[in-house]
Amino acid sequence: MTLKHAVLKSPVLKSTVLKTGVLAAILGLSITSAHAGSDFDLTALIRAAKKEAPITVYDSTGKIVKQAKAFTKKYGVTAVGIKAKAPQILEIVSREAQAHNVKSDVVMLADAPAGIEQLLKKHYVTSWVPDDLKADIPTGFQDPLTVIQAPNVWAYNTALYRDCPVKNIWQLTLPEWHGKIAMQDPLGKPSYTDWFNQMSMHYDQQVADAYQAQFGHPLKTDEASATAAFVKALAENSPLLTNSDSKAAAAVGAPDVKTSFMGLISTAKFRKNKDGMKLGLCTGLKPFTGWSYPSLGFITKGTDSPNAARLFIHYMLTSEGIAPQGVDGKMSTNRSVHLPANEASGIAHHLDEIMTYHTSTAESDWVNRQDWQDLWSLSYQQ
């Protein structure tokens, strides 16, 4: 038996040499790495991926099942997509790494701070950016790799209003909107407290300017920031808190609703307009129509299929790969990939109104989550 055959017949030996690159030399394969530089060869990556075991991909959207099937059909490299919530994904990857029994291969994680702190910094996963796509991915989305930006936007009922009834987020703190704002509970949705922290760190002046534009005088507050003052005032205005975007969207856009609600929801919910919902994108809102949240793309350390995993990451950064999520308004970080014409919210025409997430300060979001939850909890009026 040759060394090549011995390696292929031994799962343990195969796993070991894959990690060291020895198998590549034995089999004459090209193992593409994050530092491939000008040597990157997509054809060679595909060829190498076809020789590896099937991969398992985790994501918090059910669309990953469809995307994995399309990937398999396109490349002849088997991928299985599994939907799981971010906390479940974090636990699965962590436990596999700690047990030295890695079964997952690719992770699409919509909790950037937790992913960085609990997976990347513990070396359970790695981040890889395809060299042939780097020029089209802003550097702020490369370390670690952000694959998708998911917008959360302010919405209104188009059957009740011709245009959005609110032009400034501070209007949502006024008595006329008391109890008439629908949104997910920040105590159960970490991305909301991350939004607060990002706004405070990077966009606080815009929040203060919006206050002055609304009320005609500068903001005076005992809070640490203009953002903190807004968060407190919003909580005090008794918003309707839900445990899902679907429920918030229904409160806002149900065709038979009598009470006017403003809502903060995912652009994915605008697809329900084809079933009779009356959701409208609140454009021109100061300082932001909404905010985007990143989905990071990781490759697990110890995967037996590193080339197939990299190929899947590459695929997700293409127009074909992102298509099933693009119709939900989820945006690729690849600037050459655009939202489809049939995306329901119309967010593509208002991208400059969306607050961008800064992954570089995700650690601060992680550290300050409890503080923002405390501010919300102490301020919220039922």
C-alpha positions in Angstrom: 0.0 0.0 0.0 1.4 3.4 -1.0 1.6 6.3 1.5 -1.1 8.0 -0.6 -3.5 5.1 -0.2 -2.7 4.7 3.5 -3.6 8.4 4.1 -6.8 8.1 2.2 -7.9 5.0 4.0 -7.1 6.3 7.5 -9.5 9.1 8.7 -7.2 10.0 11.6 -4.1 10.2 9.4 -6.1 12.0 6.7 -7.3 14.6 9.3 -3.8 15.2 10.6 -2.1 15.6 7.3 -4.8 17.8 6.0 -4.1 20.3 8.7 -0.4 20.3 8.0 -0.6 20.4 4.3 1.2 17.1 3.9 -1.7 15.5 2.1 -1.6 18.3 -0.5 2.0 17.3 -1.3 1.2 13.6 -1.4 -1.9 14.0 -3.6 -0.6 16.9 -5.7 -3.4 19.1 -4.5 -3.5 22.9 -4.1 -4.4 23.8 -0.6 -5.6 27.4 -0.8 -5.0 29.5 2.3 -5.8 33.0 3.6 -2.4 34.1 2.5 -2.6 32.6 -1.0 -2.0 36.1 -2.5 -1.6 36.1 -6.3 -1.3 32.3 -6.3 -5.1 31.9 -5.6 -6.6 29.5 -8.1 -10.3 28.9 -7.9 -10.2 26.0 -10.3 -7.5 24.3 -8.1 -9.6 25.0 -5.0 -12.7 23.3 -6.6 -10.6 20.4 -7.7 -9.2 19.9 -4.2 -12.6 20.4 -2.6 -14.1 17.6 -4.6 -11.6 15.2 -3.0 -12.7 16.0 0.5 -15.5 14.8 2.8 -19.0 16.5 2.8 -19.2 19.7 4.8 -21.8 20.8 7.4 -22.7 24.5 7.4 -24.6 26.3 10.2 -26.6 29.5 9.9 -29.5 31.1 11.7 -31.6 31.4 8.6 -33.4 28.5 7.0 -32.2 29.7 3.6 -28.9 28.0 4.4 -30.5 24.6 3.5 -31.3 25.9 0.0 -27.9 27.5 -0.4 -26.1 24.4 0.6 -28.1 22.3 -1.9 -27.4 24.8 -4.7 -23.7 24.8 -3.8 -23.7 21.0 -4.0 -25.3 21.0 -7.4 -23.0 23.7 -8.8 -19.6 22.2 -7.7 -20.3 18.5 -7.0 -19.1 19.1 -3.5 -21.6 17.9 -0.9 -22.7 20.5 1.7 -25.4 20.1 4.3 -27.0 23.3 5.6 -28.4 23.3 9.1 -30.5 26.1 10.6 -29.7 26.9 14.3 -29.9 30.0 16.5 -26.7 31.9 17.2 -26.4 30.6 20.8 -26.8 27.0 19.6 -24.2 27.5 17.0 -21.8 29.0 19.5 -22.3 26.0 21.9 -22.0 23.4 19.1 -18.7 24.8 17.8 -17.3 25.3 21.3 -18.1 21.8 22.5 -16.8 20.2 19.4 -13.5 22.1 19.7 -13.1 21.3 23.4 -13.8 17.6 22.7 -11.4 17.6 19.8 -14.2 16.1 17.7 -15.0 18.7 15.1 -18.0 17.9 12.9 -19.0 21.4 11.8 -17.1 23.0 8.9 -18.5 26.4 8.1 -20.3 28.8 10.5 -22.3 31.8 9.4 -22.8 33.6 12.7 -25.2 36.6 13.2 -23.8 37.5 16.6 -20.5 39.2 15.8 -19.3 40.1 19.3 -20.0 36.6 20.6 -18.4 35.0 17.6 -15.3 37.0 18.0 -15.0 36.6 21.8 -16.2 33.0 22.2 -14.9 31.4 19.0 -12.3 33.4 17.1 -10.3 34.5 20.1 -10.3 31.0 21.5 -9.0 29.7 18.2 -12.0 27.4 17.6 -12.5 29.0 14.1 -10.5 30.9 11.5 -11.4 33.7 9.2 -10.5 33.5 5.5 -11.0 36.1 2.8 -10.9 34.8 -0.9 -8.0 36.7 -2.5 -9.8 37.1 -5.8 -12.6 39.0 -4.1 -10.6 41.1 -1.7 -10.7 44.2 -3.9 -14.5 44.3 -3.8 -14.8 43.7 0.0 -14.2 46.8 2.1 -11.3 46.3 4.5 -13.6 46.9 7.5 -15.4 43.7 6.6 -12.3 41.5 6.1 -10.9 41.0 9.7 -12.8 38.9 10.5 -14.8 38.3 7.4 -18.3 39.7 7.3 -20.2 37.9 4.6 -23.7 39.5 5.0 -25.2 42.7 6.3 -28.8 42.3 7.5 -30.8 45.5 7.7 -33.2 46.3 10.4 -35.4 49.2 9.4 -38.2 51.5 10.7 -41.5 50.7 9.0 -45.1 52.0 8.9 -48.5 51.0 7.6 -49.1 52.2 4.0 -52.8 51.7 4.3 -52.9 54.3 7.1 -50.3 56.7 5.8 -49.3 57.9 2.4 -45.8 58.5 3.6 -43.9 57.7 6.7 -45.5 59.7 9.6 -42.1 60.1 11.3 -39.1 62.1 10.0 -36.9 62.0 13.0 -36.2 59.1 15.5 -36.7 61.5 18.4 -40.4 61.8 17.4 -40.7 58.3 18.6 -40.1 59.5 22.1 -43.1 61.9 22.0 -46.5 61.2 23.7 -48.2 60.7 20.4 -46.2 57.5 19.9 -46.6 56.3 23.4 -47.3 52.5 23.3 -47.3 52.6 19.5 -43.8 51.4 18.6 -43.4 47.7 17.9 -40.0 46.1 18.2 -38.2 43.0 19.6 -37.3 43.2 23.3 -33.6 44.3 23.6 -33.3 42.1 26.7 -33.7 39.0 24.5 -32.1 40.3 21.3 -28.4 41.1 21.8 -28.2 42.7 18.3 -30.3 45.6 19.6 -28.0 46.4 22.5 -25.1 46.1 20.1 -27.0 48.7 17.9 -27.2 51.0 20.9 -23.5 50.6 21.6 -22.5 51.1 18.0 -24.6 54.2 17.7 -23.1 55.6 20.9 -19.5 54.9 19.8 -19.6 55.9 16.1 -22.8 58.0 15.5 -23.5 59.8 18.7 -23.1 63.2 17.1 -25.7 62.4 14.5 -28.1 61.4 17.3 -27.4 64.7 19.0 -27.9 66.6 15.8 -31.2 64.9 15.2 -32.4 66.0 18.6 -31.5 69.6 17.9 -33.2 69.4 14.5 -36.4 68.0 16.1 -36.6 70.3 19.2 -34.7 73.4 18.1 -32.2 73.4 20.8 -29.1 71.3 21.8 -29.6 68.2 23.9 -29.0 68.5 27.6 -28.8 65.2 29.5 -27.3 63.5 32.5 -26.8 60.4 30.5 -23.4 59.4 29.2 -24.3 60.1 25.5 -27.0 61.3 23.2 -27.6 57.7 22.3 -28.2 56.7 26.0 -30.6 59.6 26.3 -32.5 58.4 23.2 -32.6 54.8 24.4 -33.9 55.8 27.8 -36.6 58.1 26.3 -37.6 55.3 23.8 -37.9 52.8 26.6 -39.9 55.2 28.7 -42.4 55.6 25.8 -43.7 52.1 26.4 -43.0 50.4 23.1 -44.8 47.1 22.3 -42.1 44.5 22.8 -42.2 41.2 20.9 -40.1 38.0 20.8 -40.0 38.0 17.0 -39.8 40.3 13.9 -42.9 38.6 12.6 -45.0 39.8 15.5 -43.6 43.3 15.3 -44.3 43.4 11.6 -47.9 42.2 12.1 -48.5 45.0 14.7 -47.3 47.5 12.1 -48.5 46.2 8.8 -51.6 44.1 9.3 -54.1 45.2 6.6 -57.0 45.4 9.2 -55.0 47.2 11.9 -56.8 50.2 13.4 -54.1 51.5 15.7 -51.2 53.1 14.0 -47.8 51.6 14.9 -44.3 52.3 13.9 -42.0 49.3 14.0 -38.4 48.2 13.8 -38.2 45.1 11.8 -36.0 43.0 9.4 -36.4 43.8 5.7 -37.2 40.1 5.2 -40.7 40.8 6.6 -41.6 43.0 3.7 -42.0 39.9 1.6 -45.3 39.4 3.4 -46.7 42.4 1.5 -47.5 40.0 -1.3 -49.9 38.2 1.1 -51.7 41.4 2.0 -49.4 43.1 4.6 -49.0 46.9 4.3 -45.4 47.5 5.3 -43.7 50.6 4.1 -40.0 51.6 4.5 -39.7 54.8 6.5 -37.2 56.6 4.3 -35.6 60.0 5.0 -35.6 59.3 8.7 -33.0 61.3 10.7 -30.4 60.3 11.5 -31.0 56.7 10.1 -33.7 54.8 8.4 -32.3 51.7 10.1 -29.1 49.8 10.8 -27.3 46.7 9.5 -26.0 43.8 11.5 -23.2 41.6 10.3 -23.1 37.8 9.7 -19.6 36.6 10.1 -18.2 33.6 8.0 -16.0 31.3 9.9 -14.2 28.0 9.1 -13.8 25.6 12.0 -10.3 24.7 13.1 -9.9 20.9 12.7 -12.3 20.6 9.7 -11.4 17.6 7.5 -12.5 19.5 4.5 -10.6 22.9 4.5 -10.8 23.4 0.8 -14.6 22.6 0.6 -15.1 25.0 3.5 -13.2 27.8 1.7 -15.1 27.1 -1.5 -18.4 27.5 0.4 -17.2 30.8 1.8 -16.3 31.9 -1.7 -19.7 30.8 -3.0 -21.5 32.8 -0.3 -19.7 36.0 -1.5 -21.0 35.7 -5.0 -24.4 36.9 -6.4 -25.4 33.3 -7.0 -24.6 32.2 -3.5 -26.3 35.1 -1.7 -29.4 35.1 -3.9 -31.7 33.2 -1.6 -31.0 35.8 1.2 -30.8 38.7 -1.2 -34.5 38.7 -1.7 -34.8 39.3 2.0 -32.8 42.5 1.7 -29.7 40.9 3.1 -26.7 42.6 1.5 -23.4 41.0 0.5 -20.2 42.7 1.6 -19.0 42.1 -1.9 -19.6 45.5 -3.6 -19.9 43.9 -7.0 -23.0 42.0 -5.8 -26.3 43.9 -5.8 -29.7 43.3 -4.2 -32.2 41.7 -6.6 -34.9 43.8 -8.3 -37.6 41.8 -6.6 -36.4 42.6 -3.1 -39.6 43.8 -1.4 -38.6 46.6 0.9 -36.8 48.8 -1.6 -33.8 49.2 0.7 -31.4 49.1 -2.3 -32.4 52.7 -3.0 -31.7 53.9 0.5 -28.4 52.2 1.5 -26.9 55.6 2.4 -29.6 55.9 5.1 -28.5 52.7 6.9 -26.2 52.8 9.9 -23.2 50.6 9.2 -21.9 48.2 11.9 -18.2 48.5 12.8 -16.8 45.0 13.5 -13.6 46.6 14.7 -15.4 47.6 17.9 -17.4 44.4 18.5 -15.4 43.8 21.7 -17.0 46.9 23.1 -20.4 45.7 22.2 -19.7 42.5 24.0 -18.4 44.2 27.1 -21.2 46.8 27.3 -24.2 44.5 26.5 -25.2 44.3 30.2 -25.0 48.0 30.7 -27.3 48.7 27.8 -29.7 46.0 29.0 -29.7 47.6 32.4 -30.5 51.0 31.0 -33.3 49.6 29.0 -34.7 47.6 31.8 -34.6 50.4 34.3 -36.2 52.9 31.9 -38.9 50.7 30.3 -42.4 51.7 31.2 -45.2 49.2 30.7 
